[in-house]
Amino acid sequence: MSFQFGPEYIRAIAPYQGGKPISEVAREFGLDEANIVKLASNENPLGMPESARQAMLDAMSDLGRYPDANGFALKAVIGTKYAVAQEWITLGNGSNDILELAAHALVEPGHEVIYAQYSFAVYALATQAVGGKAVVVAAQDFGHDLTAMAAAITADTRLVFIANPNNPTGTFLPAEAIAAFLAQVPPQVVVVLDEAYNEYLAPELQYDSIAWVRQYPNLLVSRTLSKAFGLAGLRIGFGIAQPAVTDLLNRIRQPFNVNSMAQAAAIAALNDEAFLAKSAQLNSAGYVQLTAAFDALGLQYVPSSGNFVLVHVGEDDGAGARINLALLKRGVIVRPVGNYGLPQWLRVSIGLPAENATFITALNAILA
């Protein structure tokens, strides 16, 4: 009998699977990389802003030295933008890092972590990694049932994850619903409000989550620069909470978890309002383009407030995988979501108009 290393809850983890890279699809199906369209990972189709690119080039001259472990200059920009003190900010290697730091800092083996069905896969992974007990609350119309999530809180609960908008479904919780939920949460339970797609919200849906952070010492708001800001490859995110929480996160955060080039690019991107506006405008137009095609094909989809759309592509449980494979053979990469318990659906990121059109043409041909 061979010896097994590590605790059982670690061995039980199924590693996170990202969207297929273009190079892998090209090798697997013998395709030209230049003709492949990737709409799988909710990336910004505009790429990174030129302001961030130039900032990275400027930072390259000092790469022989360690980055600023405290991220003073970046925290100063974040602090000004969101009107918080630097002591309220935690920098992360992507917002994924913030989610995992929260689990490691706040949850001991056996403690409960609450999150919704059909919510971001990393919530489950972060819970498993610390030996926490996952409490998965059934979805309501593919989104969070905050009433049921509040009712699920017990004396053993330490953490609640809420994504708004939610990935992979795109559902949105209005401000009044979140405010009512926060008012019910006991002070010893930390709520992580994951706002990775916040910048894509329509103006009438925007709300001030930082005001809630000032009101609730047990609230942590998580943001990323991987989506609307176009910096996915640099892995940069941040959390905002009162010092009682940020102090814990920073005690276990890796000292240099955000590299120099990422910090420089993030400063530029956060100040580039024109790029952010262009990204949101492009996303809005692309959403109309994709959903109009789904309507024409008679396909059900979940109304989305993110930069992606969840679409139903068949009645059998093999539909998502089957249509996904057919799309891959045509050089179109989308995201099957069978691992979320949605085997009949695909999540399609919103791309450039020509990329969306390529996907629509391929989908029409497959379904025909």
Secondary structure, DSSP 8 states (H G I E B T S, - for coil): -----S-HHHHT---------HHHHHHHHT--GGG-EE-SS---TT-S-HHHHHHHHHHGGGTTS---TT-HHHHHHHHHHHT--GGGEEEESSHHHHHHHHHHHH--TT-EEEEETT--HHHHHHHHHTT-EEEEE--BTTB--HHHHHHT--TTEEEEEEESS-TTT-----HHHHHHHHHHS-TTSEEEEE-TTGGGS-GGG---HHHHHHH-TTEEEEEESSSTT--GGG--EEEE--HHHHHHHHHHS-TT-S-HHHHHHHHHHHT-HHHHHHHHHHHHHHHHHHHHHHHHHT--EE--SSSEEEEE--SSTTHHHHHHHHHHHTTEE-EEEGGGTEEEEEEEE---HHHHHHHHHHHHHHH-
